[in-house]
């Protein structure tokens, strides 16, 4: 009886000391692993931030269309978040592996003192929970704080007026974040417990002494691998540039796979190749600590090439995704202005019906046109019998050759311009003018206008009447209905058969949301002649496009920034753990009389090279990637995205630099601490 | 022959106020060029403190240490580091070669940090490697070398800068007897063939017997001094043991 109570007291004391031990270890770790905590916190923060978009305070002020769009965004984020959590989970496992590796000796001492493995696992599990709770709390706090800022951005994008300041908070996102990260930490814990239970005491005690054996590859192997990698990368670049992103088929996948293989080969052979090159230049090789730095990198790159390749690929995705997200955003922004010249455009939903008095038919169908619209204009497209290939000849892009080119009379065109409040044009008999909304055709069209190319329509020879291409949309439509439209002299146009008709109108001033609601019940059927008329509303297009744009932007930014953090953190952790491996080497250098400045410079070069090499290749990759994406964007309109891409690149580089300097400072202090100790 | 090292009235105290430990208590001696001097004493006798002060890693409380006529106790910061680089060579307990560098690079490192000309470095490395008979292993990494090869590489690194004084702190402390003998023979060779001036600290009579002159230190003071003269190493070893017994005996009397 007394014995058992003694035992339980004993185990109680043991429990307490375990707790205390883990807590102290964590406190120690906070100092050592700033980068680890930083990354965990940022991960939690981003996760919350992008999942908290549907917060109540924000949704309140939105119209129904906007709420639908936000709902869509939230659903998209939910899917993306699963992916992101897997990525972050991998990063945390990776970081954790280093944490455990660095402390193997400490665990060995616990074991030597007779602490059972189960207890050590317990200490580690407790530590993981402390770290998890701490980073979760701080990350969530940061996330809630930053989401105030993000909500302002969102409200501006959706043009919502904030009547008063409200704290934006999403309980769903909070629960979700906690749940996801709890699962991640649970996995980490299981992983840690397994690592410890698999460990042999002798390995733990001697962990410090085990050095990686330096494997050197033969020079010719390095050279061949290096050239091979360049070849593979070149092929991948050529394939993706040729095929673009128009079709995501086998060749796209193949070029991505080739790119990854090429990257791995590149890093596998690079350090050996570099070593030989530098070694052959004695002036560089035998200067200061160059030799030492090079060997340091060589000794690790041989085994670390895989992780560097992964970092490089992640950086590539981060840069490309972030840059194009911002570029895409501006491209679509330009598009939405262009495609909504009127409040509403009506058109027949029956394909056989092409003409009629649409305004009267709508009134018959019960629409109070006078109450809603300030002014309306109806116009018809005429069949010209000309294709884009016929108009442009060999200047026409092959894929667009068969596009039909419709015509419109100059009188109707001017009426529409009056409605839009834009300048009218004059056109003499025997002349034509060109409207094109697609930037990729403009060079070719410019040339035919300059050359005065004639075109035969309705048995009449026409020459260009205006030198410039017109680029005003004629209707409010989702996307553009016609690639190229010809403006024709009135008599000629009226003699041609009607292809299709539209009625465009501008709202009266007032409650436009109410007008939208009045027109929501499309299609409208005229009881008089059975004509069925559909409508496209400017607001509908605007919000759909804005929503898609914002959702696209957020998803891409989310992924891009997470990738960036993962890549930078992986590099930073690797460097920090390496710094502690290098402490002995630096201590020796110091004994040999190397001064602190020279040692710091050597640490700087090492960290810089590690950060620079994957970044350099990633930038080359990204240039190709961004080029390909820009090609695709050009089809949407003319995005002036170069500046945006530079901005994005700047943001990415800034994050990277912060991690770089944090790592450099961390490595320096690790080496210095150990040296003075 | 000129005087390389001159220690004058050196003192080193640890602690403060009432509790002062005199680690080195007024020691004076000098070492001439080309000498091979051993410093012996039991743990805590102050011999390592003495060596640390000479090697400029530690500072003295009082007295002067002149190396080649220069008072090293007056040097500070960068000057000190440069002095250490240029005038001193070290032989450490466990070779202390950088495991990431080849033998060639380990030896060359001592010169590259002095900023010597690359061609000169290359020539000197090959020259010292020939003298120490390690030319064939220059491209090997430490883990590919035998213990003896590692020692000779470490010795080559110590001598290549042509230092005024080579300091060895318990060089055989971590070695088995065979490796210890090999290392001591290498150090002896540095002294005899390459005319290096060596100051070695040890508590081991066998190790000390390789030196030409031995200073015995006890409680921070010089207790005795013996010269090898024309004796064989075995005879010298016997004399060292006699002194050590005397030292020990004295301690027993106190106890």
HADDOCK unambig.tbl for C-alpha pairs under 7 A between the chains (distance, minus, plus):
assign (segid A and resid 282 and name CA) (segid B and resid 118 and name CA) 6.03 0.50 0.50
assign (segid A and resid 283 and name CA) (segid B and resid 118 and name CA) 5.55 0.50 0.50
assign (segid A and resid 286 and name CA) (segid B and resid 112 and name CA) 5.75 0.50 0.50
assign (segid A and resid 286 and name CA) (segid B and resid 118 and name CA) 5.43 0.50 0.50
assign (segid A and resid 287 and name CA) (segid B and resid 112 and name CA) 5.39 0.50 0.50
assign (segid A and resid 287 and name CA) (segid B and resid 115 and name CA) 6.68 0.50 0.50
assign (segid A and resid 288 and name CA) (segid B and resid 112 and name CA) 4.87 0.50 0.50
assign (segid A and resid 288 and name CA) (segid B and resid 113 and name CA) 4.80 0.50 0.50
assign (segid A and resid 288 and name CA) (segid B and resid 115 and name CA) 6.22 0.50 0.50
assign (segid A and resid 289 and name CA) (segid B and resid 112 and name CA) 6.95 0.50 0.50
assign (segid A and resid 289 and name CA) (segid B and resid 113 and name CA) 6.63 0.50 0.50
assign (segid A and resid 292 and name CA) (segid B and resid 101 and name CA) 6.96 0.50 0.50
assign (segid A and resid 295 and name CA) (segid B and resid 100 and name CA) 5.93 0.50 0.50
assign (segid A and resid 295 and name CA) (segid B and resid 101 and name CA) 6.33 0.50 0.50
assign (segid A and resid 296 and name CA) (segid B and resid 100 and name CA) 6.28 0.50 0.50
assign (segid A and resid 299 and name CA) (segid B and resid 100 and name CA) 6.50 0.50 0.50
assign (segid A and resid 585 and name CA) (segid B and resid 98 and name CA) 6.33 0.50 0.50
assign (segid A and resid 588 and name CA) (segid B and resid 96 and name CA) 6.98 0.50 0.50
assign (segid A and resid 592 and name CA) (segid B and resid 85 and name CA) 6.36 0.50 0.50
assign (segid A and resid 593 and name CA) (segid B and resid 81 and name CA) 5.49 0.50 0.50
assign (segid A and resid 593 and name CA) (segid B and resid 82 and name CA) 6.83 0.50 0.50
assign (segid A and resid 593 and name CA) (segid B and resid 84 and name CA) 5.55 0.50 0.50
assign (segid A and resid 593 and name CA) (segid B and resid 85 and name CA) 4.50 0.50 0.50
assign (segid A and resid 594 and name CA) (segid B and resid 113 and name CA) 6.55 0.50 0.50
assign (segid A and resid 595 and name CA) (segid B and resid 81 and name CA) 6.15 0.50 0.50
